[in-house]
């Protein structure tokens, strides 16, 4: 595989409704920002780019099949190669990795990953129904299943197994909303307290409206290149920021569509197939896990995402990461729910299984220098969702994973201030970050590692 | 009396309008002005009737309509699925049907839904639960009845439950639901 870099990206304004533009024009908004950011004009870039990957989740929202090709022709990219990827909430993360494959394999030197979703075309509850159709329509959806309900069931089990509290979940919401307060791209810019989160309307016990991301319209674009592609762009006059940002880790995992079907494996199987290398080397962690299993915990059940653990382990192995909490400077994590951010802390090895709740309120995942109005026990170590995440930035599904990639790129370039118009969210000396994209009840998960090149 | 909401509910639906405001003459100023128009939003209804096959899972629905709860089991390993599947995911072998109607069962996880997909909004609040059965390796998603949704408690997890069946089957997984065991 060849080295692959991501050199520029663009994010449209995310909003509850972007009735001002068709989805093609929304893609163009993000695409033009990406090209403008490296100082090229439309025609010059078009003459260099080799092809694209399109990302959107639902044909139902657009009531349009083959919307990908409509984006491709609007961008003037025909007859260059392209395909659409779809994998629920992980669609954007999968798209970014497919673009990586196109370049790493030598098939393309310059590849555009673009994604969008226009969810405002139906009422919220019809939107919930469309999203719920991404669960088993014979067994899950007809029971009254919808995604907030599925995640609420997961977290009641997490609470029962590990003692996780609703206040710990609310810490995630406070953190992500207040981070987004400094992000001009975010859909919601509010300062909330723990009390605000808990007194918000109950959606699916114990998840309140402020524990849950919102539906959005929006688009995002990332441009990936080989060393040859980089040279082609720079020879054409592109100003590519240094340090270069290289993609050094790719990981993916899957799990059964029906979370009822997930296994409940024993301790030895967990340690052999799912434990991180760091966990395998730690006698204290192994003893703590043994204690959990002796008490009745089984893995992954419905409280953990083995797809996320598998994707993380794969990406860490690829990038040579052993201690993710201390070797990653930030993570843009798929926080569709505060509870799933906590579950994912554990899957990604930022803490051990069972410690996600205390980790959430510890302060380790918070940004330094921001007043959250909370008494945090620990200093920040690895900022999780410095952008504000899905909960505050919005979740136009096909664009979300690409939005994470663009925000990660800007962190590593040190260009957050110029893009957000505010330096507060710039992670100091950021050298390595991860983006995590997650579908369904944890059915497809991608983890991608990006880092600055020395 | 509780205070009225600060927002009136937003719904689709409205008047059919003929004659959209538009410049009478398309001179250059009028054409340029078109860029400042607010977008037009139209309603479009899309209704589909599917002929959905339960295929190899069909016996489960036939059983539920006869007040029996079936599960699938790998004939060699005995690995048992509470939600049926035609083939075992570990051996790849075809599963066999077993009757779990009278197995001990308990709540594994649950939630109270105060909102939901559009189709289920009229039924809120309702309780969704994942049920675990004795000697069964996977769970079953169902509705839990007979409890007060406003008194949700983690103590419900582990509660012994038993199945009840609709008298008039709808051939849906909701033909069976669960109640706390007496």
Interface residues (C-beta under 8 A of the other chain):
Chain A: X19 X20 X63 X123 X125 X126 X128 X129 X132 X137 X138 X139 X140 X141 X142 X143 X144 X145 X146 X148 X149 X152 X153 X154 X156 X157 X159 X160 X201 X202 X203 X204 X205 X206 X207 X256 X258 X259 X260 X261 X262 X263 X264 X302 X303
Chain B: X11 X12 X38 X39 X41 X44 X46 X52 X54 X57 X81 X82 X83 X85 X89 X108 X109 X110 X111 X112 X113 X114 X115 X116 X117 X118 X119 X120 X121 X123 X126 X128 X129 X130 X137 X138 X139 X140 X141 X142 X143 X149 X152 X154 X157 X158 X172 X173 X174
